[in-house]
Amino acid sequence: MQVAQRTVVGLEVAIVLARKGAARPGRPTSLAELAAIPNVEATFVHHVLRHLRVAGLVTSRRGADGGWALARPPHAIAVADVVVALDGPLLAIEGDVSPEAFAGGGADQLLGALRHIVSDVLGAVTIADLANGTLPASIGELVDAVAAPAG
């Protein structure tokens, strides 16, 4: 699974919007503030924001007091929402192979398990979790289990 730069930037933008929204309720965040992400052009941030707006994850307001805000509370936006909005399906198969080619085989079972795991993990973590620097306990346990030496 590859994660595109636009998805990473989208997550960072959502985190900034969550933090700014908590600090300044009701006030949108300017593109200039969002474009302060290191090594990312403002035009690219704007491109990402447009995709997030089409997906219903952010709103924008024009004018001197305008800017961007999350469309829902940060605890109601899963990381999966941002990934799908910017990158498409959570686990896609590249090439000309149809899903029916794997039906009932070991590859089908493995890909089904991967889709389920990726969906569960990205669906369980919210923008609020990322903005607060925390992960749900179930995800923390999963990370600990993967990091533990086998034996």
WOVEN-V158448 format. One record per backbone hydrogen bond with DSSP energy under -0.5 kcal/mol. CO is the residue of the C=O (numbers start at 1). NH is the residue of the N-H. If there is no record, write none. Layout:
BEGIN
co = {CO | CO}
nh = {NH | NH}
END
This chain:
BEGIN
co = {2 | 4 | 4 | 5 | 6 | 7 | 8 | 9 | 10 | 11 | 12 | 13 | 14 | 15 | 16 | 17 | 18 | 19 | 20 | 24 | 26 | 29 | 30 | 31 | 33 | 34 | 37 | 41 | 42 | 43 | 44 | 45 | 46 | 47 | 48 | 49 | 50 | 51 | 52 | 52 | 53 | 57 | 57 | 59 | 61 | 63 | 67 | 68 | 69 | 73 | 74 | 74 | 74 | 76 | 77 | 78 | 78 | 79 | 80 | 81 | 82 | 83 | 83 | 84 | 92 | 98 | 99 | 100 | 102 | 102 | 105 | 106 | 107 | 108 | 109 | 110 | 111 | 112 | 113 | 114 | 115 | 116 | 117 | 118 | 119 | 120 | 121 | 122 | 122 | 125 | 126 | 127 | 128 | 129 | 129 | 130 | 136 | 136 | 137 | 138 | 139 | 140 | 141 | 142 | 143 | 144}
nh = {4 | 7 | 8 | 9 | 10 | 11 | 12 | 13 | 14 | 15 | 16 | 17 | 18 | 19 | 20 | 21 | 22 | 23 | 24 | 27 | 28 | 68 | 34 | 35 | 36 | 37 | 40 | 45 | 46 | 47 | 48 | 49 | 50 | 51 | 52 | 53 | 54 | 55 | 57 | 58 | 56 | 71 | 72 | 69 | 67 | 66 | 61 | 29 | 59 | 76 | 77 | 127 | 128 | 78 | 127 | 81 | 82 | 83 | 84 | 85 | 86 | 87 | 88 | 88 | 94 | 101 | 102 | 103 | 105 | 108 | 109 | 110 | 111 | 112 | 113 | 114 | 115 | 116 | 117 | 118 | 119 | 120 | 121 | 122 | 123 | 124 | 125 | 79 | 80 | 79 | 130 | 131 | 132 | 133 | 134 | 133 | 139 | 140 | 141 | 142 | 143 | 144 | 145 | 146 | 147 | 148}
END
